[in-house]
Amino acid sequence: MEKTRLHALDAIRGFALLLGLLVHGSMSFWPGLVELGFPISDTSKSMTLTFMFYVLHMFRMTVFFLIAGFFAHLSLHRKGSQAFLKDRMKRIALPMGVAWIPSLLLIVPVTLWAASKLYGAEYLDVMQAGQDSAPPGPILMHFWFLYYLLWFYFIAVACSKFLSKLDVKERLMNAVTSFVYFLCRYHLLVLLATAISTWVFFLRENWVFWAGIPTPTEAVWNEAPAFFIYGLAFFVGWVFDRKRECLVIIKNHWQLYLGLALVMTIISTRWLEQQPFVISVVIDSDKLLFAFCYSLASWCWILGLVGAGMKFFDQENATRRYVADASYWIFIAHIPVLFFLQTAFMQVPLHWAIKFPLILAIATPILFWTYDKWVRYTLIGNVLNGPRQRPEQHANITVST
């Protein structure tokens, strides 16, 4: 049972990362981003793709952090704190540090190319004016999730070491684990997580409803909602590994969670502005209601999708395993590829329903090809996912034995 569950969670984590292709591949078609200084703006706008982002962003990275918490507890328990941190520095900190500069060097010229197409000969002045009006901050791009992971890993190790000295018999964590199991058993975990998330959202000033959970690509330390909500998901995953019966409960009720998620998502849209990605100015009661609906929808999506994954991905599958392995590299490498294609197509006189699938149809095979040829069986793949043997090598070993 343990092995199948790990296969299921690994697949869900990989698919959550691959949804980044849909989210970031649709950005140039969202109305409202150009006003925020994003120059890769297609002539064909789509509210359909904007709604797609709104829904996917409710759960995509939160699911990832929940499963990351599960595997973090599993790995720390098996390896110990020192080996665990060494492994995380190799697989998380090293890829982030190495890939950040090349990604930036690829993204900047593409962004300038898009700005020149959008603004004409005065594009440098327009870009400079936009930079002058924005507060300076670190640019983590899509690597923010690795930055957050490192924070969560260090906090988890520090708390584990502290509690191991304070509470040798683990009475406190056993009590917390039992409490979370109780909440899962009676379907109260989703309500507690919703209440916490609602309060965190409500306290945030200048909240853009369309953006949901703020994406901390800049000034990470100022985005408390993202840190607390993703941290909460990480902690829930951590406890789930301590009490795996929670996953069984979620697996048995995935339809209930997904059905409620769909209903609450629809209800939440009544507070969305006609113009996406502007600061929502509403009275406190409306803000609180939206925060509740959004949070409940988000956590229902999270638990429902994890439960569905446990239901349908509970058997080992070579294709799913390959895709899950590739997802880490693809998420690291996909932004420059997508931005280049979006810029190339942004002024082509075609409907978004043609251009968006075309961008994905070009980018996805390229990214999988680079993974298979340059990453999977190389030092890069060893760092990201551990060593992998080529099929012919595996076959030769099998025959010789």
C-alpha positions in Angstrom: 0.0 0.0 0.0 2.8 2.4 0.8 4.5 2.0 -2.5 1.3 2.7 -4.5 0.6 5.7 -2.5 4.0 7.1 -3.2 3.6 6.5 -6.9 0.3 8.3 -6.9 1.6 11.3 -5.0 4.7 11.5 -7.2 2.5 11.6 -10.3 0.2 14.3 -8.8 3.2 16.5 -7.9 4.5 16.1 -11.5 1.2 17.0 -13.1 0.9 20.0 -10.7 4.2 21.3 -12.0 3.3 20.7 -15.6 0.2 22.8 -15.3 2.7 25.6 -15.3 2.8 25.2 -19.1 -1.0 26.1 -19.3 -0.7 29.0 -16.8 2.4 30.6 -18.2 1.6 29.7 -21.8 -1.6 31.7 -21.6 -0.2 34.8 -20.0 0.2 36.8 -23.2 -3.6 36.4 -23.8 -4.8 37.8 -20.4 -6.3 41.2 -20.6 -4.9 43.7 -18.0 -1.3 42.5 -17.7 0.1 45.1 -20.1 -1.1 47.8 -17.8 1.1 46.2 -15.1 4.2 46.4 -17.3 4.1 42.9 -18.8 5.0 43.6 -22.5 4.4 40.2 -23.9 0.8 41.1 -24.9 -1.0 39.3 -27.7 -3.4 41.1 -30.0 -6.0 38.4 -29.3 -7.2 38.5 -25.7 -9.1 35.7 -23.9 -11.2 35.8 -20.8 -11.5 32.1 -21.2 -7.8 31.6 -20.6 -7.9 34.2 -17.8 -10.6 32.1 -16.1 -8.5 29.0 -16.6 -5.7 30.7 -14.8 -8.0 31.8 -12.0 -9.1 28.2 -11.4 -5.7 26.5 -11.8 -4.0 29.0 -9.5 -6.5 28.0 -6.7 -4.8 24.7 -6.3 -1.8 24.1 -8.6 1.1 25.1 -6.3 -0.7 24.4 -3.1 -1.1 20.8 -4.1 2.6 20.8 -4.9 3.5 22.1 -1.5 1.2 19.6 0.3 2.9 16.7 -1.4 6.3 18.3 -0.9 5.6 18.3 2.9 4.6 14.7 2.7 7.8 13.6 1.1 9.9 16.0 3.3 8.7 14.2 6.4 9.3 10.8 4.8 12.8 11.8 3.7 13.8 13.5 7.0 12.6 10.4 9.0 14.6 8.1 6.8 17.8 10.1 6.4 18.1 12.3 9.5 18.4 16.1 9.5 22.0 16.4 8.2 21.6 14.1 5.3 18.2 15.5 4.5 19.5 19.1 4.3 22.5 18.0 2.2 20.1 16.3 -0.2 17.8 19.4 -0.3 20.7 21.7 -1.0 21.7 19.5 -3.9 18.2 19.0 -5.4 16.7 22.4 -4.7 19.2 25.1 -3.8 21.8 24.1 -6.5 19.3 24.0 -9.4 17.8 27.3 -8.3 21.2 29.0 -8.1 22.6 27.5 -11.3 19.4 28.1 -13.5 18.5 31.6 -12.3 21.1 33.6 -14.2 20.7 31.7 -17.6 17.0 32.0 -17.3 17.3 35.7 -16.7 19.7 36.2 -19.6 17.2 34.4 -21.9 14.1 36.2 -20.6 15.4 39.8 -20.7 16.1 40.0 -24.5 12.8 38.3 -25.2 11.0 40.8 -23.0 12.8 43.7 -24.8 11.9 42.2 -28.1 8.2 42.0 -27.1 8.4 45.6 -25.8 9.8 46.8 -29.1 6.9 45.1 -31.0 4.4 46.5 -28.6 5.6 50.1 -28.1 7.7 50.7 -31.2 10.9 52.7 -31.2 10.2 54.2 -27.8 10.1 50.9 -26.1 13.2 51.5 -24.0 11.8 54.8 -22.6 8.5 53.0 -21.8 10.2 50.2 -20.1 12.4 52.5 -18.1 9.4 54.6 -17.0 7.7 51.4 -15.8 10.8 50.4 -13.8 11.1 53.8 -12.2 7.5 53.6 -11.0 7.9 50.2 -9.4 9.7 49.6 -6.1 13.0 47.7 -6.4 13.0 44.1 -5.3 14.6 40.7 -6.0 13.4 39.0 -9.2 12.9 35.3 -8.4 10.8 34.7 -11.5 9.3 31.2 -11.3 12.0 30.0 -9.0 10.1 31.5 -6.0 8.7 28.0 -5.3 12.2 26.6 -4.8 13.0 29.5 -2.5 9.9 28.8 -0.4 10.7 25.1 -0.3 14.1 25.9 1.2 12.5 28.0 3.9 10.0 25.3 4.7 12.7 22.6 4.8 14.9 24.6 7.2 11.9 25.5 9.4 10.8 21.9 9.5 14.2 20.6 10.5 14.7 23.3 13.1 11.3 22.6 14.6 11.9 18.8 14.5 15.2 19.2 16.3 13.7 21.5 18.9 10.7 19.3 19.6 12.9 16.2 19.8 14.7 17.8 22.7 11.7 19.4 24.3 9.3 16.4 23.8 11.3 13.2 23.5 8.3 10.9 23.4 6.6 13.1 20.7 3.5 13.7 22.7 2.9 17.1 21.2 3.2 15.9 17.5 1.3 12.8 18.2 -1.5 14.9 19.6 -1.4 17.2 16.6 -1.4 14.2 14.2 -4.4 12.7 16.0 -6.2 16.0 15.8 -5.6 16.3 12.1 -6.8 12.8 11.6 -9.9 13.6 13.6 -10.5 16.6 11.4 -10.0 14.5 8.2 -12.3 11.8 9.5 -15.2 14.2 10.0 -14.4 16.4 7.0 -13.5 19.3 9.2 -9.9 19.8 8.0 -11.1 21.7 4.9 -13.1 24.0 7.2 -10.2 24.8 9.5 -7.8 25.3 6.6 -10.4 27.5 4.9 -10.8 29.6 8.1 -7.1 30.2 8.4 -6.7 31.1 4.7 -9.8 33.4 4.8 -8.3 35.4 7.7 -4.9 35.6 6.0 -6.5 36.9 2.8 -8.8 39.3 4.6 -5.8 40.9 6.3 -4.0 41.5 3.0 -4.2 45.1 1.7 -4.4 45.8 -2.0 -5.6 42.3 -2.9 -6.2 41.5 -6.5 -9.0 39.0 -6.5 -8.2 37.6 -9.9 -4.7 36.7 -8.8 -5.9 34.8 -5.8 -2.9 33.6 -3.8 -0.2 36.3 -4.5 2.7 35.0 -6.5 5.9 36.1 -4.6 8.2 36.7 -7.6 9.4 39.9 -5.9 9.7 41.0 -2.3 9.0 37.5 -1.1 9.1 38.5 2.5 6.2 40.9 2.0 3.8 38.2 0.7 2.5 36.8 4.0 -0.6 35.2 2.4 1.5 33.1 0.0 4.0 32.1 2.7 1.3 31.1 5.3 -1.0 29.3 2.9 1.7 27.3 1.2 3.3 26.7 4.5 0.0 25.4 5.8 -0.3 23.0 2.9 3.3 21.9 3.5 2.4 21.2 7.2 -0.7 19.3 6.2 1.3 17.1 3.9 3.9 16.6 6.7 1.2 15.3 9.0 -0.3 13.1 6.3 2.9 11.1 6.2 2.7 10.6 9.9 -0.9 9.4 9.6 -1.5 8.0 6.2 -5.0 7.0 7.0 -5.8 10.6 6.2 -5.0 9.9 2.6 -7.4 7.0 2.6 -10.2 9.2 3.9 -9.6 11.8 1.2 -9.4 9.1 -1.5 -12.8 7.8 -0.5 -14.4 11.2 -0.6 -12.7 12.9 -3.6 -16.0 13.3 -5.5 -17.5 15.3 -2.6 -14.5 17.7 -2.4 -14.4 18.2 -6.2 -18.1 18.8 -6.4 -18.0 21.4 -3.6 -14.9 23.0 -5.2 -16.7 23.5 -8.5 -19.7 25.1 -6.7 -17.6 27.4 -4.6 -15.5 28.4 -7.6 -18.6 29.5 -9.5 -19.9 31.4 -6.5 -16.6 33.2 -6.0 -16.7 34.7 -9.5 -19.5 37.1 -8.6 -16.9 39.3 -6.9 -14.4 39.3 -9.8 -14.0 42.6 -11.6 -14.7 42.9 -15.3 -11.1 44.2 -15.8 -8.8 41.4 -14.5 -5.7 42.1 -12.4 -6.7 45.4 -10.8 -6.8 45.9 -7.1 -10.2 45.0 -5.8 -11.8 47.9 -3.9 -14.8 46.5 -2.0 -16.3 46.8 1.4 -15.0 44.5 4.2 -18.0 42.2 4.2 -17.6 41.5 0.4 -13.9 41.0 0.8 -14.5 38.5 3.7 -17.1 36.6 1.6 -14.9 36.4 -1.4 -11.9 35.3 0.8 -14.1 32.6 2.3 -15.5 31.3 -1.0 -12.0 31.4 -2.7 -10.4 29.6 0.3 -13.0 26.9 0.5 -12.9 26.3 -3.2 -9.1 26.2 -3.1 -8.9 23.6 -0.3 -11.7 21.5 -1.8 -9.8 21.4 -5.1 -6.6 20.5 -3.2 -8.1 17.6 -1.2 -10.3 16.5 -4.1 -7.5 16.3 -6.6 -5.1 14.5 -4.2 -7.9 12.1 -3.4 -8.7 11.5 -7.1 -5.0 11.0 -7.7 -4.8 8.4 -5.0 -7.9 6.7 -6.5 -6.7 6.6 -10.2 -2.9 6.7 -10.0 -2.4 4.1 -7.3 -0.5 1.7 -9.6 3.0 2.1 -10.8 3.1 3.3 -14.4 6.3 3.9 -16.4 4.9 6.7 -18.5 3.6 8.6 -15.5 6.9 8.1 -13.7 8.8 9.5 -16.7 6.5 12.5 -16.9 6.8 13.1 -13.2 10.6 13.0 -13.5 10.6 15.3 -16.4 8.3 17.8 -14.8 11.0 19.3 -12.5 13.3 20.1 -15.5 10.3 21.4 -17.6 9.2 23.8 -14.9 12.8 25.1 -14.6 13.2 25.6 -18.3 9.8 26.4 -19.7 9.5 30.2 -19.1 12.1 31.3 -21.7 10.7 28.9 -24.3 7.1 30.0 -23.8 7.9 33.7 -23.7 9.9 33.4 -26.9 6.9 31.7 -28.7 4.4 34.1 -27.2 6.5 37.1 -28.5 6.8 35.5 -31.9 3.1 35.0 -32.2 1.8 38.1 -30.4 1.0 40.1 -33.5 0.2 37.3 -35.8 -3.4 37.8 -37.0 -4.9 34.6 -35.6 -7.4 33.9 -32.9 -6.1 32.9 -29.4 -7.9 29.6 -29.8 -5.4 28.8 -32.5 -2.3 30.5 -31.1 -2.5 29.1 -27.6 -2.7 25.4 -28.5 0.0 26.0 -31.2 2.4 27.5 -28.6 1.9 24.5 -26.3 2.2 22.1 -29.2 5.6 23.6 -30.1 6.9 24.1 -26.6 6.0 20.8 -25.0 7.8 18.5 -27.4 10.9 20.8 -27.2 11.0 20.7 -23.4 10.5 16.9 -23.3 13.2 16.4 -25.9 15.7 18.5 -24.0 14.9 16.6 -20.9 15.4 13.2 -22.6 18.6 14.2 -24.5 20.3 16.7 -22.2 19.0 16.0 -18.7 17.6 12.6 -17.8 20.8 10.5 -18.2 23.3 13.3 -17.4 24.7 15.0 -14.4 21.8 17.5 -14.5 19.3 14.7 -14.2 21.3 13.1 -11.4 21.1 16.4 -9.5 17.4 16.9 -10.2 16.0 13.4 -9.8 18.8 11.0 -9.0 20.6 8.7 -11.4 18.6 7.1 -14.3 19.7 4.3 -16.6 19.1 4.4 -20.3 16.6 1.6 -21.4 19.3 -0.2 -23.5 21.7 -0.2 -20.5 19.0 -1.6 -18.2 18.2 -4.3 -20.8 21.9 -5.3 -21.1 22.2 -5.5 -17.3 19.1 -7.7 -17.1 20.3 -10.1 -19.8 23.8 -10.4 -18.3 22.4 -11.3 -14.9 
